[in-house]
């Protein structure tokens, strides 16, 4: 069975989001991440995962059919995405 490689966007790169993104990259998927905490974004770059400085940039880097995983705390500020 042929494995499907995906291009996936991650929003929220805390402990859970970071580890899932890293696991997906290690399985050969193209992963792009965003977090409003720039320390986490720098940590992501060290692993080889692409990172963006804005949500708009993240969405633009994904193909027409977008896969985006959100890893946010329940008390996080309101997030609205328009595709």
N, C-alpha and C positions, 0 to 999 in steps of 0.2 A: 504494500500500500504506500503510495507516494505521500510524503508529508507536505502539508501546505505551509508556506512561509508567509507571514503577515507583516504589514507595517502598522504598528500600534502606537497610539499616543497615550501617555500616562499623565494625569494631573494629580498631584499629591505624591511626594516622594519621601514620606516619612518611613518608618521601619517597614511597614507592610508594603506600601507602594514601591519602595526602592527594591526590596527583595524580590517581588514579583517581576518587576521590570528587568532586573538583573538575570533572573531565571529564564525569562523569555528571550533575552539577548543571547544567553548561553545556548539556547536551543536553536539559534539561527534566525530568529525573527528580527526585523528592523524596528528598533524601539526608539521613540522620541519622548523626552520627558519635560515636564514643567512643574515648578513649585515656586511659590512667592517667597520662599526662604532661599536666598541666594547661596548660602552655605551648602544646602542640599544639592543645588544645581552644580556647584563646583565639585562636590563629591561624585556626582553622576558622571561628569566629564572624565574623571580619572579612571572610570571603568570602561570607557569606550562607547557608552550610550550617548546618543545625541541629546542635547538639551536646548531649550529655547528660552528666550527672555520674556516672552509674552504668550498669552493664550492664542492670540491672533496668528502669531507665527507658527505655533503648534498645528493649528487647524490648516493653515496654508501648506504645510509640509506633508500632510497626509493626502492619500488619493481621494478620488471622488466618493467612494464608499468608505466612510471613516469608521475606525474602531478606536474608541477612547475609553480608557478605564479611569474612573474617578475614585480616589482614595482620600476622602476628606473627613475631618472630625465633625460630629453633629453640630457643634457650636461655631463652625466656620462661617464666615460672612456669606451672604447671598451670592450665588454664582449663576450667571446667565450666559449661555452659549448660543450663538446664532450661526448656523452653517449655511 
